[in-house]
Every structure is written in structure tokens, then in C-alpha cells.
Amino acid sequence: MKKSTLAALALLLVGCATTYHLPEEERSRAYRAETDQVWAAALASVDDIGLALVETEQEHGRIRARAGWSIWDLKGHKLLVVVRTLEDGRVRVDANAETASDDEHIDFGRSGRIVRDYLNALDDRLAAGTG
């Protein structure tokens, strides 16, 4: 009994080191807004959640940001965002995070929290009409 309890606890604590396994609705949004407005909000949302902007490629719709280290992960996390216009005119934002650590098994759910916090900040900016 003790071994199975410890194994379950370990799985809960470790989590997956990326968010690519999450359902699409947990890591993407589609907005009825101008592409430039969504792009500006996507950039500002990086700062809103305290990440450091690493690189932007507006012509390709890509944003790369970095979250600082934590006690569990000394190399931090990377946030990768893609902004693109869909055929129906909506603008889609896909966000994924992954650990920068060589040990890809230790995450403690941080990747998922980064994506959730980022998309919530983006939702808030676009709902308020600020880019």
C-alpha cells in the first residue's frame, strides 16, 4: 500500500515537462479581432505574467519567452507562442511551454501553469480591448 501511494504522489508532483500533451482547448485560443491587436496583446501578455521576452518574429507569428529558474528547475522554462490568422478571419494563438532542463521529467506542473497564466492574461487584455 505504501509503495503505490508513493508512486501516485510522485506522478502528481513530477508532471510532464511540456504542454504538448494537453487538450487543444487548454493551450490555444481563437479570437474575433484584428491580427495586429492580437499580436500586441500576445506580446504584452508575456510581460503580464513576468516572463522575459527572448525573441519575436512577427512575420512568422512566433514569440519565444523564458520563465526564470525555480528551486525545482534551475534552468527555467520556455514559452513558445504562435499567432496566425485562420481562414474564417479569426486569429488563433497557440501556446506551449517546456522545461529548459536536461531532466525533462521534473516539471511539477509548471509548464501547464505558465500556459494557463499566459492565455488568461491574453484573454484579459483582449476582453479589455488593450493590446
N, C-alpha and C positions, 0 to 999 in steps of 0.2 A: 504493500500500500504506500509506503513512504517513497519508494522509487518512482512509482507512477505519478505521485503528487509533485515530486521534484521535477520530473520530466515535463509535466504540463506547465509548471511555473516557469521553467527555463524557456519553453516555446513562447509563452506570453511575453516574457521580458526581452527576448532576443529580437523577435520580429524579423521581417525581411528587410534587406538593406537597400531595396529600391521600391518604387511605387508602380512599376510596370504591370504588376500582377493585380492591382486594384481595379475594380469595375470602372468602366469609362466615365460614368456619371460622377465618380469621386475624384477624377483627375482632369476633367475638361468642362468647358462651358461654351455656349453659343449665344451671342448677343445680337440684337437688332440695333446696331449702332454703326456709325462711320468707322472705317478701319483705323484712321488716324486717331480717333477718340479712344478706341480700344487699345491701340498701341501705347498711347500716352499713359493711360490708366495702368496698363501692364507694367510699364517701366516704373511708375510711381509706386505701385504695389510692392515691388521689390524692397524699396526703402521703408515702406509702411510696416513691414514685418521684420525689419532690422537686418536684412541681408546686404551683402556687398555686391554691387554690380560688377561683373567681370568682363562681359563682352555683349555688344548688341550688333545685330545685323538686320536692320530694318528691311532691306531689300529682300531678305530671305525669311523675315518674320521670326528671327531667333533672338532669344535673350538667355544669357547664362549668368547665374549669380552663385554666390557662395555663402553658406552659413558657417559661422565660426566653430571652433572646436568645443567640445564638451568634455566632461570628466570621463565619459564612456567612449568618446571617439576623438582622439587628438588631432585628426586631420580634417574634421568637419564634414559638411555635406555640400553637394552641388544641386542647384535647381536649374532645370532645363525647361524653357518655355518656347512654344511655337504658336505664333499668331497667324491665321490665314483666313482669307475670305472664301466662303462656301458658295456654291452655285446659286443658292436661293437668296443670296445677299447678306446672310448673317455672317458674323465674324466669330470664328472658333478659336478658343485658346486651350491648348493642351499643356499641362504642367506635370513634370515628373521630377522626382528627387532621388538621389542616391548618395550613399556614403562615399567619401573620398578615401577611406581607409582601405588598406590591403586586405583586412579581415572583413570580408563582405557579409559575414553572418551576424555581426553585432550592430544593432541599429536601435533597439529599444523603442521602435515605433516612431523615431524622429523623422524619417523620410515622409511618412504619411502625414504627420503633423505639419511639416513645412508646406506640403502641397495644400492641405486643408486651410491653413492660415493664409497662404498666398491667394487662393481662389476666393476666400471670404473677403480679403482686403480688396481684391479686384471687383467683386460683386458690390461692395460698399461704395467704391469710387464711382462705378458706372451708375449705380442707383442714385447717387447724389449728383450725377452729372459733371463730376470733376475728373479731368484726365491727367 
